[in-house]
């Protein structure tokens, strides 16, 4: 059985992507990912990602569109392109580090496996 998870792909005004490093207390510690989390029972996926980002990062986002949906191992990850509606997040309750990363630098991070399909779609022009 797969575990459904949502993630937000957020760019700043300089075109950098928000990346989040998994804490040592999580599975896949130290791996980078797009921030997000699991939907609650009966919750729409776009509502889930807005709620998760508010809870974890303390900021409001707007969902623009679904970007990728893929299954890796036991995780079905649904990634949404989202727009940050207020200040940049300064911390995460769910991650040890946040970073704004240029597109051409994304491949240098050690990514969590479920995020790789979306990452590959972003990086196609650079491959």
C-alpha positions in Angstrom: 0.0 0.0 0.0 1.3 3.4 -0.9 1.4 6.5 1.4 -0.1 9.6 -0.3 2.0 12.8 0.3 1.8 16.3 -1.2 4.6 18.7 -1.9 4.9 22.4 -2.9 7.3 23.6 -5.6 7.8 27.2 -4.7 10.0 29.7 -6.5 11.0 33.2 -5.2 11.3 36.4 -7.3 14.8 35.4 -8.3 13.6 32.0 -9.7 15.2 30.0 -6.8 13.4 26.9 -5.5 12.5 26.4 -1.8 14.2 23.2 -0.6 13.9 21.6 2.8 16.3 19.3 4.5 14.8 16.4 6.4 15.6 16.4 10.1 17.6 13.7 11.9 14.4 12.6 13.6 12.7 11.7 10.3 13.1 8.8 7.9 15.7 9.6 5.2 17.4 12.1 7.5 19.6 14.8 5.9 17.9 14.3 2.5 16.5 17.3 0.7 12.8 17.5 -0.5 10.1 19.9 -1.5 8.2 20.8 1.6 4.8 19.3 2.2 3.0 16.5 4.0 0.2 14.0 4.2 -3.5 14.9 3.5 -6.0 14.3 6.3 -8.8 11.8 5.6 -11.2 13.3 3.1 -9.1 16.4 2.5 -8.6 17.6 -1.1 -4.9 17.4 -2.1 -4.6 21.1 -3.0 -6.1 22.0 0.4 -3.7 19.6 2.1 -0.6 21.3 0.7 -1.9 24.7 1.7 -2.5 23.5 5.2 0.8 21.6 5.5 2.9 24.6 4.4 1.0 26.9 6.8 1.6 24.4 9.7 5.3 23.6 8.8 6.5 26.9 7.5 4.1 29.5 8.9 3.4 31.0 5.5 0.4 31.1 3.1 0.7 29.7 -0.4 -1.7 29.5 -3.4 -1.8 26.4 -5.6 -1.2 27.2 -9.2 -1.4 23.7 -10.7 -0.4 20.0 -10.2 3.1 19.5 -11.6 3.9 15.8 -11.0 2.3 12.7 -9.5 4.5 9.6 -9.2 5.0 6.6 -7.0 8.5 5.8 -5.7 8.6 2.8 -3.4 5.8 3.2 -0.9 5.3 6.9 -1.4 2.9 8.5 -3.9 4.0 12.1 -4.1 1.8 14.7 -5.7 3.8 17.9 -6.4 2.0 21.3 -6.9 3.5 24.5 -8.3 2.6 27.0 -5.7 3.0 30.8 -5.2 4.2 32.2 -1.9 1.5 34.8 -0.8 3.5 36.5 2.0 7.0 36.6 3.5 9.6 33.9 2.9 9.6 31.2 5.6 12.4 31.6 8.1 12.1 28.1 9.7 10.3 24.8 9.5 8.8 22.7 12.2 9.5 19.6 10.1 12.9 20.2 8.7 16.4 21.0 10.0 17.2 23.6 7.2 15.5 25.6 4.5 17.4 26.8 1.4 16.5 28.8 -1.7 18.4 27.1 -4.6 19.0 28.1 -8.2 17.7 25.7 -10.7 21.1 24.7 -12.0 22.2 24.0 -8.4 19.3 21.7 -7.5 21.1 18.5 -8.7 24.0 19.1 -6.3 21.7 18.4 -3.3 21.2 14.9 -1.9 17.5 14.4 -2.6 14.9 12.1 -1.0 14.0 9.4 -3.5 10.2 10.3 -3.8 11.1 13.9 -5.0 13.4 12.7 -7.8 10.7 12.3 -10.5 9.5 15.9 -10.0 13.1 17.1 -9.8 14.0 15.4 -13.1 11.0 17.2 -14.8 12.4 20.5 -13.5 15.9 19.8 -14.7 15.2 18.4 -18.2 16.6 21.5 -19.9 19.8 21.1 -18.0 20.3 17.3 -18.6 
